[in-house]
């Protein structure tokens, strides 16, 4: 329906403003997931190295391991850290801002290339899935890559080959899984639409070619990668109503014009996440369901808007169900029995969970390091260790989190898919040991006696020990690409992207 009759854009903007307000209210809970501590520590490692390094010396210290994570998000963190912004403030700000940027980019893409009504219904469908919205806050590099991917789709619809290729290449340098998702989506869309087939393959080839440095790095580490011991990948949240709407949207999209084939293409491309069921069902792979659910809602609205009153009431009741209720089936693997267990949350929309953050408990929405205890422990670590000393905790996420806040290397590690190159005793190489209070006192005393540890502090979560005899230090590896070169490359990419249309027109004129 015409935007002048029903102000869809106004409703969309109002929805985004509501999310922004709820993000501000949620500020005390940030950072709420362990991944951001890994990224902060990696950025700190780059700063110590003087640029990009392919060796992770800041985790599994002093042995280390190969570093294969795409570096773009870490360069952004480095930029702000070098400006002197506090690390926790930086983490909180990014968790608050990036999801809102994603909402704006998603809305503008659908509004520009489809319709204002479909854009509004896309935001409603997104609101229905708190698991997806939570993933936007938890997995920030993936969120940034999703933003770049949607911008790439917009440029693809405008037939801007160079800009689309550049944005997809940046996806590869931000998050590999998301990059493959969008690349495969564009290839499938080209297969569906013969007139765009050549352009889609050309863009995919160019993106792969420009991403070879990061791709070769990851291929070289395949023998060291294992995903079998990552239990959280089985934590899935199945949205009951939304998947019904999404399946209906598949058939509706197939009957509509060829531009709707993009949603079909992205749906099939999402199975690239099949080895990470949580990402397929609950996170990045859920994006096509958002689009397809919106297509169904848009179709229903167009059919009932001139119908009798009770039909319209039924439609608005469905909208209310998505906004305020949105039941979810949670699936997670029990650590005790290694079997799947199931839970049901009736009121589980993003709106409900943002207003009542303690209503529906889930492992992906827990602040693992409460600010007061973490800051006090980090300060104690700084007082009793030097910059090149190593710390260790019996909980990996605690060790990495405190290392990222205190500016120390750690014998712990996140991103457990990639193992260390050799085994070592983490307690013997660490100057500071942070023990959780869940450990039995007798066991802690045995450890302290065996390693001659001195207790230097305690709070309601941790007991902190120092190993005064520890001779080991972190081994900083010199950067393979300096920051001077990195910032120059960023500058060149910026200039190239701004002039891409002009360059492409010159190329077309020359070829013709």
CORPESUL-V642822 format. One record per helix or strand of 3 or more residues. SS is the DSSP state (~ for helix, > for strand). FROM is the first residue (numbers start at 1). TO is the last residue. If there is no record, write none. Layout:
ss:SS from:FROM to:TO
ss:SS from:FROM to:TO
This chain:
ss:~ from:8 to:29
ss:~ from:35 to:49
ss:~ from:72 to:82
ss:~ from:87 to:113
ss:~ from:116 to:128
ss:~ from:130 to:138
ss:~ from:140 to:157
ss:~ from:161 to:172
ss:~ from:176 to:192
ss:~ from:194 to:210
ss:~ from:212 to:220
ss:~ from:222 to:224
ss:~ from:231 to:234
ss:> from:236 to:239
ss:~ from:240 to:255
ss:~ from:258 to:273
ss:~ from:277 to:282
ss:~ from:284 to:304
ss:~ from:309 to:325
ss:> from:328 to:333
ss:> from:340 to:345
ss:~ from:350 to:355
ss:~ from:363 to:365
ss:~ from:371 to:383
ss:> from:390 to:393
ss:~ from:396 to:406
ss:> from:432 to:436
ss:~ from:441 to:451
ss:> from:454 to:458
ss:> from:462 to:466
ss:~ from:483 to:498
ss:~ from:500 to:511
